[in-house]
Amino acid sequence: MTGPWSVRRLGEEDWQLHRSVRLAMLLDTPGAYGSSFGREVGFTETTWRERTGQPVFLAEREDGLPLGTATLLRPEPGTDAEIVAMWVAAHARGTGVADALVIACRDRAVAEGAGVVRLHVMLDNPRAVACYSRLGFVLDGTCGDVPGCSRMVATTHGIAPGR
Ligand SMILES: CC(C)(COP(=O)(O)OP(=O)(O)OC[C@H]1O[C@@H](n2cnc3c(N)ncnc32)[C@H](O)[C@@H]1OP(=O)(O)O)[C@@H](O)C(=O)NCCC(=O)NCCS
């Protein structure tokens, strides 16, 4: 990956970009997201607009090439914030994009008043577990309802870039 890049929050008007990136990541890593290209390719514009209304962050090169994405699910009062749909394009892995996306989610979580951020990861995805661990998340032993899936948690002040 060469050239300047940055992270921005998508707006509802970016729903087609969000759709393209989401479908690309479902094809790239089908086992990581509890969903599938086949399921989501048929979603309507209304659904994509609603989804893009969540805090969806996109890392992109200055020329508009998408590098990665992450979404922060807004916490209900009294609950943790949750990072979902985290993906870094293969050509951009190991470059700090993952850190920047998680930090953007952390900052949004703080703005939403959350003190804890959680996420779910497949335990047979050691690269993801290592990445989140470096950023300050710990496996808390709680399994989700998907076999092989575990929860990781961090306080917002404990999340920091590790590279
Ligand atoms: C998971 C993902 C977002 C992480 O982003 P990334 O840019 O690859 O992550 P980083 O390179 O910053 O960190 C990966 C870490 O895993 C380590 N690693 C790489 N391959 C590994 C392996 N096979 N086993 C253990 N650790 C591994 C790296 O050394 C690095 O750790 P370090 O910084 O302590 O050296 C990205 O790989 C991705 O999008 N993967 C496909 C989709 C996916 O799995 N999404 C996550 C869903 S929860």
The ligand as a Gaussian input file, in Angstrom:
#p B3LYP/6-31G(d) Opt

LIG

0 1
 C       -8.359000      -9.159000      11.376000
 C       -7.835000      -7.944000      10.602000
 C       -8.873000      -6.838000      10.653000
 C       -6.575000      -7.447000      11.316000
 O       -5.984000      -6.425000      10.569000
 P       -4.428000      -6.559000      10.160000
 O       -3.996000      -5.324000       9.488000
 O       -4.264000      -7.856000       9.453000
 O       -3.787000      -6.699000      11.637000
 P       -2.328000      -6.350000      12.095000
 O       -1.350000      -6.718000      11.027000
 O       -2.333000      -4.961000      12.603000
 O       -2.154000      -7.327000      13.329000
 C       -2.162000      -8.700000      13.117000
 C       -1.336000      -9.382000      14.184000
 O       -1.447000     -10.792000      14.015000
 C       -0.165000     -11.350000      13.904000
 N       -0.347000     -12.518000      13.052000
 C       -0.363000     -12.567000      11.719000
 N       -0.634000     -13.814000      11.321000
 C       -0.782000     -14.552000      12.453000
 C       -1.061000     -15.925000      12.714000
 N       -1.259000     -16.788000      11.720000
 N       -1.144000     -16.327000      13.992000
 C       -0.957000     -15.472000      15.018000
 N       -0.699000     -14.142000      14.830000
 C       -0.611000     -13.718000      13.559000
 C        0.712000     -10.250000      13.360000
 O        2.064000     -10.482000      13.649000
 C        0.144000      -9.056000      14.116000
 O        0.573000      -9.054000      15.452000
 P        1.742000      -8.063000      15.979000
 O        1.366000      -6.680000      15.593000
 O        1.729000      -8.262000      17.449000
 O        2.982000      -8.530000      15.294000
 C       -7.487000      -8.305000       9.131000
 O       -6.473000      -9.282000       9.090000
 C       -8.689000      -8.812000       8.360000
 O       -9.490000      -8.030000       7.888000
 N       -8.819000     -10.135000       8.227000
 C       -9.895000     -10.727000       7.455000
 C      -11.262000     -10.448000       8.059000
 C      -11.329000     -10.718000       9.535000
 O      -10.824000     -11.723000      10.021000
 N      -11.986000      -9.790000      10.267000
 C      -12.101000      -9.864000      11.706000
 C      -13.419000     -10.352000      12.123000
 S      -13.512000     -10.436000      13.906000

